[in-house]
Amino acid sequence: MRAAAILLAVVAAASPASAQGGSSWYGPAPDAPSISLRPFFEISNEKFMAVKTFDAVFGDTSAQFWGGGLQVTGWQGRVYGEVSASRLMKNNQQLVGQRVFVSDGTVYKLGIPLRSMIEPIEVSGGYRFNVHPRVIPYVGGGFGSYHYTEESDFADASENVDVTKNGGIFDAGVEVRAFRWVGVAVDAQYTHIPGILGNGGVSQQFAEGSGSGAKRERDLGGWAARLKVVVGR
């Protein structure tokens, strides 16, 4: 996030110069093709909305992901669309915790291992603001399909979870063209994924009641800081 703040400061400094050069926020990117295919690799750190659930079961409220995909820019670099897939940056791509019991708000750990996987596939698109040949802010949104599994030792099949739900995406960030064919982007992404948590187990207990805190425990999404390396013009 500190890097994102620095890059946004560069954008602010570059805007007057780009205006003097005749470019505009809504103009085409210099020397950009009409359509460009740009594969990318990304890593991210996500802070989950369901803070109480993840802290109780996994002892942490965030997780790191790695992934990649393909971005397509059009209208001479003004608009973009992309599809990506990501996986947890963990051994066997799993979060490892333990089953817990909650009584009167107190969490009791049971010592029974629990393993979880989160497998997102996301499609998004948006607008790129060509304020400078090498500094390109962007904003976009879309949707994703999220496969969530959860299993623990000594559990009945009915106690394990294997479900896929859709969710919404919003992201905003800035891309810096390090070289003619390589860009580095830093952004913030928000995901809203209802329908997976809050339907059973400890997440249901934390989600009972009203208020924003209870609502968050029903949401598998959260805020993520992402670093992306893009290959292409």
Steps between C-alpha positions, in 0.01 A plus 500: 500500500798731564618433145152582370507836681839582344376409153188714543724791599690447175168514314415832660838644404477366146151633423597866433787395276275269299247779458771728363597229254151480356397166658187470711357268762257360242727500198677205334827360628797617294606242240237252625352240264124487457492163680775347712520156668696521826566197723577577863617351829377627836540457874264639762434526869133490601352618828180298550173662601411205728759602759363303795452179301848494347672605821323230702559214255829590328660742746535761226270744320688528170652274235732529201406390148691455175358470151490626146283563201451692180414866458369649176517874441301675229413840358872586490559417865193673644304194614597157629353162581669209671450149631713351778531201731679492834590259778611526861872549552516215752619140519257292293316830433315461831430706808559280803329559833292306748140449595372720780205528735350838592308559822386845616747659261797301631688284246618156611743326265437126464835395352337329200678604177289683241609575143347748259553600136385815318518492118390822326438548127434866426387705199522878508531805281526875520654824381866601475588870542799583279629795702860428406674262256643302791243554781148365444238501779201271450169411662277202433262235625362159418407168651661177610430135568640381834547132585528445875576167670536414865576164658619380838618180661232273648222699328195346337456572129208729588730715715747571220439786256541502122316792338537749216340845508519819295608839630562858394832681445617861508861606443703815450869554455782626281728338244855621440662410169843379610597416140327517164365144537485469882273675748476476880163570660401553863135507595239444769223248439175457692300177471152427633425125517178414683345157540801294613565601862234552764299191414647259754770441757683779678438751217125462555541566872700817436254609228192475722342829592494834323751770425793541263721262702255212460459573129875488445517148645277384211741635238797298371635809323708790622761759401815393317820682403628362168827520308478410132763463228353545150672403173387688191434851373 
